[in-house]
Amino acid sequence: MSPFADREKQLLLALARRALTAGVVEGKFIEDFPEDGILGSLGGAFVALHYCGKLRGCVGQLPSRETLGTVVAHCAAAAALDDPRFKPVLPQELADIEIEISVLSPLENLTVEEISAGTIEPGKHGLVVSKGQKRGVLLPQVAANFNWQGLRFLEETCVKAGLAIDAWKDPQTRVETFTAEVFSESIVKSGR
């Protein structure tokens, strides 16, 4: 069962849609929204934008001292305007953009022993691998989308961080895991 009620998901999606539109049409970040309930809770999230079924931008923030409302609003606009992999979203694309939000759980450290024991569950866990100034993050759905097993998922996260494929074995490398509550506009509208 989902930790978020449909009303809370709708509230986060509506905020993301408003922030996306304000960013693309007006070139500004919104700051005037209520910060009570789910919007006022602390948390991290990623906002992915899909256009005609393909990724059009994705930006996220790991759990911090920022409220979930602030994180979702910022990430929605940034996914449209600041993801370096894509050109900025155009106003005429907005009607065909679908928003997907992944609300992250707190991060938990993993030891080499836990990793070796098969603790990472693809499709359930997301990963953060960091060493020095380098950091890579992959959401749980990435492993499921590519049908990766736990070790491959970890290796790909190391590569995303700009590290060697086996950097997770280095005592200076930090490996953290999290789960995510993932929902999109089409799923919430359909009641799934």
Number of C-alpha atoms within 10 A of each C-alpha: 4 7 7 13 10 15 11 14 20 17 15 21 24 15 22 26 21 16 24 32 23 18 23 21 14 11 12 13 19 19 11 7 11 11 13 10 10 18 21 14 15 16 23 25 23 23 29 22 25 17 16 10 10 10 13 20 26 25 22 22 19 19 18 12 11 15 18 25 27 22 26 30 27 23 28 33 30 22 24 27 21 17 17 11 9 14 12 17 24 12 14 10 11 17 9 12 22 20 22 21 25 21 26 23 18 16 17 13 12 16 16 13 10 11 16 12 9 11 15 21 18 24 21 16 22 26 27 23 26 22 19 8 6 13 19 18 21 20 23 24 18 15 23 15 10 11 13 16 15 18 17 14 25 27 18 22 27 28 17 18 21 16 20 14 16 13 22 23 15 11 11 11 17 19 26 18 23 19 21 21 16 19 20 19 18 12 11 14 10 7 8 8
